[in-house]
Amino acid sequence: MTQVVAVAPAEKAEPHEPDAARDPGRVSVPLITCLLVAALAQLPVLRPGWFYFADDSATQILPMWYHLGHQVRNGTWPPVLDPDLLLGGNLAAETLFGIWNPVNAVVWVGVSLAADVGVAGIVVRTVALAAVALGCYLLCREYGAARWSASALATALPLTGSLLHFDAAKWPAALLAFVWVPFVWLVARRMVRGRSNAFWVFLLGALAVTAGNPYGLLGACVVLAALLVEAGSQRRWAAVSRLVLVSTAIAAVVPLVYLPLVRTAHMTWRTTSGGVDNSGALAPHLDDLLNLSMPTYVPAVPDVGVPAVYFCWFAVPLAFWCDWSVLRGRSRELAGPLVIAVVYLLVVLGPSEVWMFRWPLRVVHYGYLALAVLLAVVLAAGLRLDRPRARVTATAVFLLLAVYFTAERSPDLVTLRRAVLIALLIGLLITAGLALYRARGTRPLVAVLQVGTALTFGAQCLWFIGGGADLHYYFPSSPKQMRESYAGRYEGRVLQIADTALNEPGPGEESREMWRDMAVGNSFLLSDVDHLGSYTGIGFREFVDVLCLRYDGSSCPAAYDALWRPPSGADVRLADLLLLDTVVVQHKSVSRPVVPEGWHLVERNSRVSVLRRDEPASAGTGHLSWASPHLRVVSDVSDGPRTEGVDVRRTGGGAGRLVFARMAWPGYTATWNGSEVPAHAGPAGLLEVALPPGPPGPGRLELTWVPPSMRLGLASAAGGALLAAGVGIQQATARRRESAGAPR
């Protein structure tokens, strides 16, 4: 006879939750879950090195958050353009920082107020991971999972390999985008069941879209599409219609965020024209995913040395003890997570690059979110204790195979020893959990699961965090320390000629000291240095080609010579067109830089030479760097990053040209005495304005920049909000009518 041991009735999810006052577990369980995740998120901090302040997090995200926070505090929101960051200043087209998302703005302000952006980054990650846990918990409960199983999976999800080691550690902007996905899913499903209003779905969906990360947008799309399948399979046609309308409203926000990138892409190295590539970069394989419960398994993915596909330690071992008939009995109700899991499995196993999406490893945890929901629901139905010999054998075989595949990926004694230890730990935990479950039910079982999650994660931190191959640039995370290091040294507008290997020590050098003279990516944003280079995901092809710049702002040695000669279409040196006051040259790039006329050497040490212009070029607020000989500039004032006014007096009647130390991003409009004149890319991709012939005398040029299609995007988003509001009002009205007509 088949024996099924089910959970106690009190543990099952009820359609209508009791008041929190009569049911303290309604609040305490998710609260404890979030606090546990927040505590576990600190374990990487205890290891050597900066786990949360390395790679792109250190060189791109956190310094830019600090910079954007200061802009918001100064009254600039959304910060669509920073003309002083020539390489990465088109923030509207970069999309990455989610400039239209008000929650992101709060994060920026918080980081800008911190004395240490590294510590601020830890706080942001901690809150975000706890929010992911809360979203997962509530979503599991929405699908009928018991509190204990929802808590166990909600604790495990934020600690999955792809989410922790990539989004949380390296790409926190992607983490902030993922946070919204479980909540969009939760509220949308509640709307399908008549438990939530459509406008809340739109609001959360808009936050997911405006987070600026395309994977968050993809996640929202997959979730909403899966819910359409789920609602359709249950023949809830009114809910399907409502969901289609609110999904359309959310889609109406997309142009505001992504049209500037699409309209700008032709001038950058980031294409939006489509295409499929299968380079294998950050692309796990099916056999990797089969080891999702092995904490020490490192997938066969180039340049990955961490358990990147890890999900949770008990998923597969407990799968042999679960009652999977639950899925058959509730297949329509669980169609949503099933569809999402299958879709993301196909995405992960598909080409490594499709259109704007690359590196499938980045979406593994999106699929794990659906898997967590399914596993929580199945666990809530109770564990099967019949046929113990077969189940024990299956569990043991899995652990043995996991040890084998882990050691096969890295055939050395250290890996084998770790794999054996962790397999023994999992075996002991599963044995203890099953014994306690048989004797005392689910409460001791969930305690074992949570303790196991903490122990396995602690082992991962001990073995895989600290002393690894992550990029550490060693510059301080304290803005005060950065400012003090460069105070009085790098004046005016600065350009650094340095290679990406600037953090690698030379003879007699310490890598931890390199930052005192050079920085990489957006690091100078933590100081008062007005550095033109920055980290960019899109670039500006013509400009980067002239100076052979790379995405992180570093350059090749030929960039130094390019500064001192006129670019194509110009009569003056590029350094003059850029209004440079200081040039910092890394000796590894140019060992003995020649000092050009009009400049002098102010500092030379073992690492860099610092050149300064004899007469400052960027004393004013404007960006005009060159004018035709018969145009005498009276004043040049920039009232903000997107506007500039130039008063000019003609001394001759011919046509004229004005060149600005601004990138010629699409979106500029120029008017001369009220009439529009051409503004286009000039020398080295800098903005050039052509003035028509005219009589001698005064004139005024007004320069304005608006992100391409921003007005269309704002109108589209407003239309989406109105549509969602209309759907929400109709839903509320229909619900009141149903309540009024219901028998009392």
Buried (B, 14 or more C-beta within 10 A) or exposed (E): EEEEBBBEEEBBBEEEEEEEEEBEBBEEBBEBBBEBBBEBBEBBBEBEBBBBBBBBBBBBBBBBBBBBBBBBBEEBBBBBBBBBBBBBBBBBBBBBBBBBBEEBBEBBBBBBEBEBBBBBBBBBBBBBBBBBBBBBBBBBBBBBBBBBBBBBBBBBBBBBBBBBBBBBBBBBBBBBBBBBBBBBBBBBBBBBEBEBBBBBBBBBBBBBBBBBBBBBBBBBBBBBBBBBBBBBBBEBEEBBEBBBBBBBBBBBBBBBBBBBBBBBBEBBBBEBEEEEEEEBBBBBBEEBBBBBBBBBBBBBBEEBBBBBBBBBBBBBBBBBBBBEEBBEEBEBBBBBBBBBBEBBBEBBBBBBBBEBBBBBBBBBBBBBBBBBBBBBBBBBBBBBBEBEEEBBEBBBEBBEBBBEBBBEBBEEEEBBEBBBBBBEBBBEBBEBBBEBBEEEBBEBBBBBBBEBBBBBBBBBBEBBBBEBEBBBBBBBBBBEBBEEBBEEBBBBBBBBBBBBEBBEEEEEEEBBEBBBBBBBBBBBBBBBBBBBBBBBBBBBBBBBBBBEBBBBBBBBBEBBEBBBEBBEEBEBBBBBBBBBBBBBBBBBBBEEBEBBEEBEEEBBEEBBBBBBBEEBBBEBEBBBBBBBEBBEBEEBEBEEBBEBBBBBEBEBEEEBBBBBBBBBBBBBEBBBBEEEBEBEBBBBBBBBBBBEEBEEEEBBBBBBBBBBBBEEBEBBBEBBBEBBBBBBEEBEEEEEEEEEEEEE
